[in-house]
Structures are given as C-alpha cells and as structure tokens.
Amino acid sequence: MSKKLQGTMMLLLTALIWGSSFVAQRAGMEYIGPFTFNGIRSLIGGLVLIPVIFLFSKNKTAQEKKEELTEDEKKAGKKTLLLGGILCGIVLFAASSLQQIGMVYTTAGKAGFITALYIVLVPILGVFIRKKVKPIVWLCVTLAVAGLYLLCMTDGLSLSQGDLLVLLCAFAFSIHILVIDYFSPKTDGVALSCIQFFVCGILSLFPMFLAETPVWSAILDCWIPILYAGVLSCGVAYTLQILAQKHTDPTVASLLLSLESVFAAIAGAIILHEQLAPRELAGCVLMFAAIIIAQLPSKTEREAAEDSK
C-alpha cells in the first residue's frame, strides 16, 4: 500500500471518528459546559498518547538507530516539536471554542455547513503561502460545498452572531490544517499531537473556571461520552490526521476530513434514529464524488509512477 493511500485511509478513519463523536459530544453537553467538555477530553487525549510515544521510542528499527542525530540536531528538533505543538494547541483551542460558543446561537445545520467551509478556505489560504493546487481540486471543492449545503442547510441562509463565530471557527480549523501541514513532516507526529492536546486542555481550564461551574458528579455522569471524545476523537483521530498529512496535500486532506459531516449524519441515523431526507442523501453522494475525484492521479503523477517502475 502506497504512503498516499495510507494517508487517505487514515484521514477517512479520522473523519469517521469525528463524525460519530458528534453524538458523544451532544450527550456530554447535556451535563457539562463546552469549555469543561473540551478541556477534559483534550487532557485525556494527551494522557492517552504518552504510553504510545514511549512504545514508539522503544521500538525503533535498526536503521533508525543508525541515523541517530547529533546533540545540536536533537535540540533543534525539540524546539521545532515544542513550537509546533504549542501553535497547534492554541489554534485548536480557538477553533473548538468558537465552534462550541457559536452553536449556542445558531442551528446545528448551519454550524455544520459553516465549519466545513474549511474545505474552501484551505486552498484559498494555501495560495497565499505559495501552495500549488491542482485545477481539478477546485471542482472537487465546489462539489463538496454543494454537498455540504444539501446535507446541512435546512433553513434560510443568514449570518447571525452565532454564524459569524462559527465562520471564525472555520478559519481557525483551516489554519490548523496548514500549521499541521508545515510541522508534521519536520517532527514526530504522535508527540506533536500529544503536546497540542495538553496546550488546548490547559487553555480550556481558564474559561472553564471563569465562565462555568464544573461539578464532579455531572462529569462522572457523562464519563462515557468524555472518554469516547478524549480517547478516540482526540487521542486517535487527531494523531491520525497529523500522521496522514505527512503524505497528503492539505487541500485534499481538508476534503477528506469534511466527510465528518456525512459520517455525523449516518451516525445520527443509526444511533439516534434520525432520518436522512432525499436532499441529505444527495449531499452525501456529491461529497463522496468530490473525494473520489480529488484522489484520482493527474497525468503527470501517472507518468511519474510509470517511470518509477
């Protein structure tokens, strides 16, 4: 299996976990506030990754041991890792907080659509940092946006206070994808993910105590949704995202990750017995079509693959 295909499969699994975690998040929010939920699940996600980092360090291959870095290279690598983890954590905190607060003032359908606009914002922002985008990807972006509209929008399109907050959240998630795209090839992906969760969790503690009143009994009442969101949505899914983006174009990655809306709708239908309307099913089809087209190799890529044989 090629690294590109491995990255695609990991991002699809990430989208599946994120989509299904909306059910867990909805259940958890019935007991505790958004900052409490985000803070605890982020800290759990960071704690889960500590033994994984230890295990990976113990299982280095002989080739990796031969390529041990010098002390200066190790110091530079640690600085890059720490900087990347802190930046990713700050952006993740901003994005998740804006999303949670915005959903208080707007509908879930609008929030889902506006948040997933990162599939448009990533290539647009990428242009400013000289990221090349294949022309076909713009078609895929258009299809995906149309699919998201059919899937999520059930009422009139207007920009309320909540909509504006969620739109800022989409910008933050777009920046998060680009920051990961920059740092993931330069450092250890699992360690980067671990640091970002601790940063996000610690930052969430301040507004949690200032704006909310966390009660242990309420937290214990929703321990299953918190563990699901912390272990799978944070610990597993975000780590898969970082590892996968080492071999995936950020625009294509954003398209794959946008499938979380589709998986959320499917999870809602299976677990919460919500019905998918015909227009919502049409939206799912459009989004899957966009993903498949985005993964098709260009003529240049096919020629390069044939030459390497």
C-alpha positions as a Markdown table, in Angstrom:
| # | Residue | x | y | z |
|---|---|---|---|---|
| 1 | Met | 0.0 | 0.0 | 0.0 |
| 2 | Ser | 1.4 | 3.4 | -1.0 |
| 3 | Lys | 2.0 | 6.1 | 1.5 |
| 4 | Lys | -0.5 | 8.3 | -0.3 |
| 5 | Leu | -3.2 | 5.6 | 0.0 |
| 6 | Gln | -2.3 | 5.0 | 3.7 |
| 7 | Gly | -2.7 | 8.7 | 4.3 |
| 8 | Thr | -6.1 | 8.7 | 2.6 |
| 9 | Met | -7.3 | 5.7 | 4.6 |
| 10 | Met | -6.2 | 7.3 | 7.9 |
| 11 | Leu | -7.9 | 10.6 | 7.1 |
| 12 | Leu | -11.1 | 8.7 | 6.2 |
| 13 | Leu | -10.9 | 6.9 | 9.6 |
| 14 | Thr | -10.4 | 10.3 | 11.2 |
| 15 | Ala | -13.5 | 11.7 | 9.6 |
| 16 | Leu | -15.5 | 8.7 | 10.7 |
| 17 | Ile | -14.4 | 9.1 | 14.3 |
| 18 | Trp | -15.0 | 12.8 | 14.3 |
| 19 | Gly | -18.4 | 12.4 | 12.7 |
| 20 | Ser | -19.6 | 9.8 | 15.2 |
| 21 | Ser | -18.2 | 11.8 | 18.1 |
| 22 | Phe | -20.9 | 14.5 | 17.5 |
| 23 | Val | -23.3 | 12.0 | 19.1 |
| 24 | Ala | -21.0 | 11.7 | 22.1 |
| 25 | Gln | -20.5 | 15.4 | 22.3 |
| 26 | Arg | -24.2 | 16.1 | 22.2 |
| 27 | Ala | -24.7 | 13.6 | 25.0 |
| 28 | Gly | -21.9 | 15.2 | 27.1 |
| 29 | Met | -23.1 | 18.7 | 26.7 |
| 30 | Glu | -26.3 | 17.8 | 28.5 |
| 31 | Tyr | -24.3 | 17.5 | 31.7 |
| 32 | Ile | -21.4 | 20.0 | 31.4 |
| 33 | Gly | -20.4 | 23.2 | 29.7 |
| 34 | Pro | -18.4 | 23.4 | 26.4 |
| 35 | Phe | -15.1 | 24.5 | 28.0 |
| 36 | Thr | -15.3 | 21.8 | 30.6 |
| 37 | Phe | -16.0 | 19.2 | 28.0 |
| 38 | Asn | -13.2 | 20.4 | 25.6 |
| 39 | Gly | -10.7 | 20.8 | 28.5 |
| 40 | Ile | -11.2 | 17.3 | 30.0 |
| 41 | Arg | -11.3 | 15.5 | 26.7 |
| 42 | Ser | -8.2 | 17.3 | 25.4 |
| 43 | Leu | -6.3 | 16.4 | 28.6 |
| 44 | Ile | -7.4 | 12.8 | 28.3 |
| 45 | Gly | -6.3 | 12.8 | 24.6 |
| 46 | Gly | -2.8 | 14.0 | 25.7 |
| 47 | Leu | -2.5 | 11.4 | 28.5 |
| 48 | Val | -3.5 | 8.5 | 26.2 |
| 49 | Leu | -0.6 | 9.4 | 23.8 |
| 50 | Ile | 2.1 | 9.3 | 26.5 |
| 51 | Pro | 2.4 | 5.5 | 26.5 |
| 52 | Val | 2.2 | 5.5 | 22.7 |
| 53 | Ile | 5.2 | 7.8 | 22.5 |
| 54 | Phe | 7.1 | 5.6 | 25.0 |
| 55 | Leu | 6.3 | 2.5 | 23.0 |
| 56 | Phe | 7.3 | 4.0 | 19.7 |
| 57 | Ser | 10.7 | 5.2 | 21.2 |
| 58 | Lys | 11.3 | 1.6 | 22.4 |
| 59 | Asn | 10.6 | 0.0 | 19.0 |
| 60 | Lys | 13.0 | 2.0 | 16.9 |
| 61 | Thr | 14.3 | 0.0 | 13.9 |
| 62 | Ala | 18.0 | -0.7 | 13.4 |
| 63 | Gln | 18.1 | 1.7 | 10.5 |
| 64 | Glu | 16.6 | 4.5 | 12.7 |
| 65 | Lys | 19.2 | 3.8 | 15.4 |
| 66 | Lys | 22.0 | 4.1 | 12.8 |
| 67 | Glu | 20.6 | 7.5 | 11.8 |
| 68 | Glu | 20.8 | 9.0 | 15.4 |
| 69 | Leu | 21.0 | 12.7 | 15.3 |
| 70 | Thr | 23.7 | 14.9 | 16.8 |
| 71 | Glu | 23.1 | 16.8 | 20.0 |
| 72 | Asp | 22.6 | 20.1 | 18.1 |
| 73 | Glu | 20.1 | 18.4 | 15.7 |
| 74 | Lys | 18.3 | 16.9 | 18.7 |
| 75 | Lys | 18.0 | 20.3 | 20.3 |
| 76 | Ala | 16.7 | 21.9 | 17.1 |
| 77 | Gly | 14.2 | 19.0 | 16.7 |
| 78 | Lys | 12.9 | 19.5 | 20.2 |
| 79 | Lys | 12.4 | 23.2 | 19.6 |
| 80 | Thr | 10.5 | 22.6 | 16.4 |
| 81 | Leu | 8.4 | 19.9 | 18.2 |
| 82 | Leu | 7.6 | 22.2 | 21.1 |
| 83 | Leu | 6.8 | 25.2 | 18.8 |
| 84 | Gly | 4.6 | 23.1 | 16.5 |
| 85 | Gly | 2.8 | 21.6 | 19.5 |
| 86 | Ile | 2.1 | 24.9 | 21.1 |
| 87 | Leu | 0.9 | 26.6 | 17.9 |
| 88 | Cys | -1.3 | 23.6 | 17.0 |
| 89 | Gly | -2.8 | 23.6 | 20.5 |
| 90 | Ile | -3.5 | 27.3 | 20.5 |
| 91 | Val | -5.2 | 27.2 | 17.1 |
| 92 | Leu | -7.1 | 24.0 | 18.1 |
| 93 | Phe | -8.3 | 25.7 | 21.3 |
| 94 | Ala | -9.5 | 28.8 | 19.4 |
| 95 | Ala | -11.3 | 26.6 | 16.7 |
| 96 | Ser | -13.1 | 24.3 | 19.1 |
| 97 | Ser | -14.1 | 27.1 | 21.5 |
| 98 | Leu | -15.5 | 29.3 | 18.7 |
| 99 | Gln | -17.5 | 26.3 | 17.4 |
| 100 | Gln | -19.0 | 25.4 | 20.8 |
| 101 | Ile | -19.9 | 29.0 | 21.6 |
| 102 | Gly | -21.3 | 29.7 | 18.2 |
| 103 | Met | -23.6 | 26.6 | 18.3 |
| 104 | Val | -25.4 | 28.2 | 21.3 |
| 105 | Tyr | -26.6 | 31.0 | 18.9 |
| 106 | Thr | -27.2 | 29.2 | 15.7 |
| 107 | Thr | -28.7 | 25.9 | 14.4 |
| 108 | Ala | -26.7 | 22.7 | 14.2 |
| 109 | Gly | -27.3 | 22.5 | 10.4 |
| 110 | Lys | -25.8 | 26.0 | 9.8 |
| 111 | Ala | -22.9 | 25.3 | 12.2 |
| 112 | Gly | -22.0 | 22.1 | 10.3 |
| 113 | Phe | -22.1 | 23.8 | 7.0 |
| 114 | Ile | -20.1 | 26.9 | 8.0 |
| 115 | Thr | -17.5 | 24.9 | 9.9 |
| 116 | Ala | -16.9 | 22.7 | 6.9 |
| 117 | Leu | -16.1 | 25.7 | 4.8 |
| 118 | Tyr | -12.5 | 25.0 | 5.7 |
| 119 | Ile | -12.5 | 22.8 | 2.5 |
| 120 | Val | -12.8 | 26.1 | 0.6 |
| 121 | Leu | -10.6 | 28.2 | 2.9 |
| 122 | Val | -7.6 | 25.8 | 3.0 |
| 123 | Pro | -6.8 | 26.1 | -0.7 |
| 124 | Ile | -7.5 | 29.8 | -0.7 |
| 125 | Leu | -5.2 | 30.4 | 2.3 |
| 126 | Gly | -2.7 | 28.0 | 0.7 |
| 127 | Val | -2.4 | 30.2 | -2.3 |
| 128 | Phe | -1.0 | 33.0 | -0.1 |
| 129 | Ile | 1.7 | 30.7 | 1.2 |
| 130 | Arg | 2.5 | 29.5 | -2.4 |
| 131 | Lys | 0.8 | 26.1 | -2.1 |
| 132 | Lys | 0.1 | 24.7 | -5.6 |
| 133 | Val | -3.4 | 23.4 | -6.1 |
| 134 | Lys | -4.4 | 21.2 | -9.0 |
| 135 | Pro | -7.2 | 22.7 | -11.1 |
| 136 | Ile | -9.4 | 19.6 | -10.6 |
| 137 | Val | -9.3 | 20.2 | -6.8 |
| 138 | Trp | -11.3 | 23.4 | -7.3 |
| 139 | Leu | -14.0 | 21.4 | -9.0 |
| 140 | Cys | -13.9 | 19.0 | -6.0 |
| 141 | Val | -14.2 | 21.9 | -3.6 |
| 142 | Thr | -17.3 | 23.2 | -5.5 |
| 143 | Leu | -18.9 | 19.7 | -5.4 |
| 144 | Ala | -18.1 | 19.3 | -1.7 |
| 145 | Val | -19.6 | 22.7 | -0.8 |
| 146 | Ala | -22.7 | 21.9 | -2.7 |
| 147 | Gly | -22.9 | 18.5 | -1.0 |
| 148 | Leu | -22.5 | 20.1 | 2.4 |
| 149 | Tyr | -25.2 | 22.7 | 1.6 |
| 150 | Leu | -27.7 | 19.9 | 0.8 |
| 151 | Leu | -26.6 | 17.9 | 3.8 |
| 152 | Cys | -26.7 | 20.6 | 6.5 |
| 153 | Met | -28.7 | 23.6 | 5.4 |
| 154 | Thr | -32.4 | 23.2 | 6.3 |
| 155 | Asp | -33.5 | 26.8 | 6.6 |
| 156 | Gly | -32.7 | 30.2 | 5.1 |
| 157 | Leu | -29.1 | 31.4 | 4.8 |
| 158 | Ser | -28.4 | 34.4 | 7.0 |
| 159 | Leu | -25.4 | 35.5 | 9.1 |
| 160 | Ser | -26.3 | 35.8 | 12.8 |
| 161 | Gln | -23.9 | 36.3 | 15.7 |
| 162 | Gly | -23.6 | 32.5 | 16.1 |
| 163 | Asp | -22.9 | 32.1 | 12.3 |
| 164 | Leu | -20.1 | 34.7 | 12.5 |
| 165 | Leu | -18.5 | 32.8 | 15.4 |
| 166 | Val | -18.7 | 29.5 | 13.6 |
| 167 | Leu | -17.3 | 31.2 | 10.4 |
| 168 | Leu | -14.3 | 32.3 | 12.5 |
| 169 | Cys | -14.1 | 28.7 | 13.7 |
| 170 | Ala | -13.8 | 27.5 | 10.1 |
| 171 | Phe | -10.9 | 30.0 | 9.5 |
| 172 | Ala | -9.2 | 28.6 | 12.7 |
| 173 | Phe | -9.6 | 25.0 | 11.5 |
| 174 | Ser | -8.2 | 26.0 | 8.1 |
| 175 | Ile | -5.1 | 27.5 | 9.8 |
| 176 | His | -4.9 | 24.3 | 12.0 |
| 177 | Ile | -4.7 | 22.1 | 8.9 |
| 178 | Leu | -2.0 | 24.4 | 7.3 |
| 179 | Val | 0.0 | 24.5 | 10.6 |
| 180 | Ile | 0.0 | 20.7 | 10.8 |
| 181 | Asp | 1.0 | 20.5 | 7.1 |
| 182 | Tyr | 4.0 | 22.6 | 7.9 |
| 183 | Phe | 5.2 | 20.9 | 11.1 |
| 184 | Ser | 4.2 | 17.2 | 10.6 |
| 185 | Pro | 7.0 | 16.4 | 8.1 |
| 186 | Lys | 9.6 | 18.0 | 10.4 |
| 187 | Thr | 8.9 | 16.2 | 13.7 |
| 188 | Asp | 7.3 | 13.2 | 15.4 |
| 189 | Gly | 3.6 | 13.3 | 14.7 |
| 190 | Val | 2.4 | 11.5 | 17.9 |
| 191 | Ala | 4.5 | 13.8 | 20.1 |
| 192 | Leu | 3.2 | 16.8 | 18.2 |
| 193 | Ser | -0.4 | 15.6 | 18.8 |
| 194 | Cys | 0.3 | 15.0 | 22.5 |
| 195 | Ile | 1.6 | 18.5 | 23.1 |
| 196 | Gln | -1.2 | 20.2 | 21.2 |
| 197 | Phe | -3.8 | 18.4 | 23.4 |
| 198 | Phe | -2.2 | 19.4 | 26.6 |
| 199 | Val | -1.9 | 23.0 | 25.4 |
| 200 | Cys | -5.6 | 23.0 | 24.3 |
| 201 | Gly | -6.7 | 21.4 | 27.5 |
| 202 | Ile | -4.8 | 23.8 | 29.8 |
| 203 | Leu | -6.1 | 26.8 | 27.9 |
| 204 | Ser | -9.6 | 25.5 | 28.3 |
| 205 | Leu | -9.3 | 25.3 | 32.0 |
| 206 | Phe | -9.2 | 29.1 | 32.4 |
| 207 | Pro | -12.6 | 29.9 | 30.8 |
| 208 | Met | -13.9 | 26.7 | 32.4 |
| 209 | Phe | -13.4 | 28.0 | 35.9 |
| 210 | Leu | -14.3 | 31.6 | 34.9 |
| 211 | Ala | -17.5 | 31.0 | 32.9 |
| 212 | Glu | -18.7 | 27.6 | 34.1 |
| 213 | Thr | -19.2 | 25.7 | 37.3 |
| 214 | Pro | -17.8 | 22.2 | 36.8 |
| 215 | Val | -19.3 | 19.6 | 39.2 |
| 216 | Trp | -17.6 | 16.2 | 39.6 |
| 217 | Ser | -20.9 | 14.4 | 39.8 |
| 218 | Ala | -22.0 | 15.9 | 36.5 |
| 219 | Ile | -18.7 | 15.0 | 34.9 |
| 220 | Leu | -18.9 | 11.4 | 36.2 |
| 221 | Asp | -22.5 | 11.2 | 34.8 |
| 222 | Cys | -21.2 | 11.7 | 31.3 |
| 223 | Trp | -17.9 | 9.7 | 31.6 |
| 224 | Ile | -18.6 | 7.6 | 28.5 |
| 225 | Pro | -19.0 | 10.5 | 26.1 |
| 226 | Ile | -16.0 | 12.2 | 27.6 |
| 227 | Leu | -13.8 | 9.1 | 27.2 |
| 228 | Tyr | -15.0 | 8.5 | 23.7 |
| 229 | Ala | -14.2 | 12.1 | 22.7 |
| 230 | Gly | -10.9 | 12.1 | 24.6 |
| 231 | Val | -9.5 | 8.7 | 23.6 |
| 232 | Leu | -10.9 | 8.3 | 20.0 |
| 233 | Ser | -11.8 | 11.8 | 18.8 |
| 234 | Cys | -8.7 | 13.5 | 20.3 |
| 235 | Gly | -6.1 | 10.8 | 21.0 |
| 236 | Val | -6.6 | 8.6 | 18.0 |
| 237 | Ala | -8.3 | 10.8 | 15.3 |
| 238 | Tyr | -6.1 | 14.0 | 15.6 |
| 239 | Thr | -3.0 | 11.8 | 15.7 |
| 240 | Leu | -4.1 | 10.0 | 12.6 |
| 241 | Gln | -4.6 | 13.4 | 11.0 |
| 242 | Ile | -1.1 | 14.6 | 11.8 |
| 243 | Leu | 0.5 | 11.3 | 10.6 |
| 244 | Ala | -1.6 | 11.2 | 7.4 |
| 245 | Gln | -0.9 | 14.8 | 6.4 |
| 246 | Lys | 2.8 | 13.9 | 6.0 |
| 247 | His | 1.8 | 12.3 | 2.8 |
| 248 | Thr | -1.3 | 14.1 | 1.8 |
| 249 | Asp | -1.9 | 17.5 | 0.1 |
| 250 | Pro | -3.6 | 19.9 | 2.6 |
| 251 | Thr | -6.4 | 20.7 | 0.2 |
| 252 | Val | -7.1 | 17.0 | -0.4 |
| 253 | Ala | -6.8 | 16.4 | 3.4 |
| 254 | Ser | -9.5 | 19.1 | 4.1 |
| 255 | Leu | -11.8 | 17.4 | 1.6 |
| 256 | Leu | -11.4 | 14.0 | 3.2 |
| 257 | Leu | -11.8 | 15.5 | 6.7 |
| 258 | Ser | -15.0 | 17.3 | 5.6 |
| 259 | Leu | -16.6 | 13.8 | 5.3 |
| 260 | Glu | -17.2 | 14.1 | 9.1 |
| 261 | Ser | -20.5 | 15.8 | 8.3 |
| 262 | Val | -21.6 | 12.8 | 6.2 |
| 263 | Phe | -20.5 | 10.3 | 8.9 |
| 264 | Ala | -22.2 | 12.5 | 11.6 |
| 265 | Ala | -25.5 | 12.2 | 9.6 |
| 266 | Ile | -25.1 | 8.5 | 9.3 |
| 267 | Ala | -24.2 | 8.1 | 13.0 |
| 268 | Gly | -27.3 | 10.2 | 13.9 |
| 269 | Ala | -29.4 | 7.9 | 11.7 |
| 270 | Ile | -28.1 | 4.7 | 13.2 |
| 271 | Ile | -27.7 | 5.7 | 16.9 |
| 272 | Leu | -30.3 | 8.5 | 17.3 |
| 273 | His | -32.7 | 7.1 | 14.7 |
| 274 | Glu | -32.7 | 10.3 | 12.7 |
| 275 | Gln | -34.0 | 10.1 | 9.2 |
| 276 | Leu | -31.9 | 11.3 | 6.2 |
| 277 | Ala | -34.0 | 13.3 | 3.7 |
| 278 | Pro | -33.5 | 12.8 | -0.1 |
| 279 | Arg | -31.6 | 16.1 | -0.3 |
| 280 | Glu | -29.3 | 15.0 | 2.5 |
| 281 | Leu | -28.6 | 11.7 | 0.7 |
| 282 | Ala | -27.9 | 13.7 | -2.4 |
| 283 | Gly | -25.4 | 15.8 | -0.4 |
| 284 | Cys | -23.6 | 12.7 | 0.8 |
| 285 | Val | -23.3 | 11.4 | -2.8 |
| 286 | Leu | -21.9 | 14.8 | -4.0 |
| 287 | Met | -19.3 | 14.8 | -1.2 |
| 288 | Phe | -18.2 | 11.2 | -1.9 |
| 289 | Ala | -17.9 | 12.1 | -5.6 |
| 290 | Ala | -15.7 | 15.1 | -4.7 |
| 291 | Ile | -13.4 | 12.9 | -2.5 |
| 292 | Ile | -13.0 | 10.2 | -5.2 |
| 293 | Ile | -12.3 | 12.8 | -7.9 |
| 294 | Ala | -9.7 | 14.5 | -5.7 |
| 295 | Gln | -7.9 | 11.2 | -5.2 |
| 296 | Leu | -7.6 | 10.4 | -8.9 |
| 297 | Pro | -3.9 | 10.9 | -10.1 |
| 298 | Ser | -3.2 | 13.6 | -12.6 |
| 299 | Lys | -1.5 | 12.8 | -16.0 |
| 300 | Thr | 1.9 | 14.0 | -14.6 |
| 301 | Glu | 1.5 | 11.8 | -11.5 |
| 302 | Arg | 0.6 | 8.7 | -13.7 |
| 303 | Glu | 3.6 | 9.3 | -15.9 |
| 304 | Ala | 5.9 | 9.7 | -12.8 |
| 305 | Ala | 4.5 | 6.4 | -11.4 |
| 306 | Glu | 5.1 | 4.6 | -14.7 |
| 307 | Asp | 8.7 | 5.9 | -14.9 |
| 308 | Ser | 9.5 | 4.7 | -11.4 |
| 309 | Lys | 8.5 | 1.1 | -12.3 |
